[in-house]
């Protein structure tokens, strides 16, 4: 067996977000295996500048073109190349000096640059689940045509991917995605009516960005993961189960045709799936904290409450409807979360808004890329017009 580690040059899209900042730490900790080539951010110019000075990538991209001069001036005394705009972002991921692209830009914004990277034949470390939620069929088809690998970064999908190592010729009966249940596990709708964003932003196990933390509290994050899993692992809808596991130690499981189940365990730390995706097929050595069974005397499991946390059921409904319905779901949810964070709608009203938009938006059974763009715009406009 050849244990020689080949240096991989990495582009990190969304470097200023929760996943992106951790990815930079991971890359810096593995100088013999990983090299930071490009970092990109939508609007957080200050942190992007700070990262460029600290990590010295070859180039940076600030998508918001109005911030270009600020970034350019701040980095004028460095060798870092500075670019701006979505077009530049889509071009830079095709550079010959890039081996793998970590896509962690938040939400729908990650779709176009991910497609550009795939078109350029770059392997993808996917931390932007919305890309597959919005256009899973389009993405997976393009990746297959280009011979591109998509390595999942979400802890649950990384767990499934790890469980399937050495099992690719064996039939999957089903996968079981685990969910922490979020900060409101066990509560009923009457208790959730007055929930505030401060309460919703306190996740019991994970430290994440605001949007994904709210999605976790409402179980929409798990719903998006269900749709993502369908495309990542070429599954039928009925092959994907969700179970609530409050300890967040078992990250997900695979049940095979013989009835046996494989599970991947570990402490809740996103650096582990980031490292696995970037280092694959090698498991790169780390000094991260190790899991100790004696610290967890028991694991518990329960069915998710889809009547109270309706977003999970809405995601299943969108997946079953197919076409552009998951794109509608995602756009409506992104607006709903933003309105909740602005104190304009309540916690339970997010589900009402999403369901309303899913009922009213134009449904297409076989959408093209342009259809997805138009669907996203239409669904967002409808969501913004939602009346409490």
Secondary structure, 3 states (H helix, E strand, C coil): CCCCCCCEEEEEECCCCHHHHHHHHHHHCCCCCEEEEEEEECCCHHHHHHHHHHHCCCEEEECCHHHHHHHHHHCCCCCCEEEECHHHHHHHCCCCCCCEEEECCCHHHHHHHHHHHHHCCCEEEECCHHHHHHHHHHHHHHHHHHCCCEEECCHHHHHHHHHCCCCCCCCEEEEEEEECCCCCCCCCHHHHCCCCHHHHCCCCCCCCCHHHHHHHHHCHHHHHHHHHHHHHCCCCHHHEEEEECCCCCEEEEEEECCCCEEEEECCCCHHHHHHHHHHCCCCCCCCCCCCCHHHCCCCCCECCCCCCCHHHHHHHHHHHHCCCHHHHHHHHHHHHHHHHHCCCCCCCHHHHHHHHHHHHCCCCCCCCHHHHHHHHHHHHHHHHCCCC
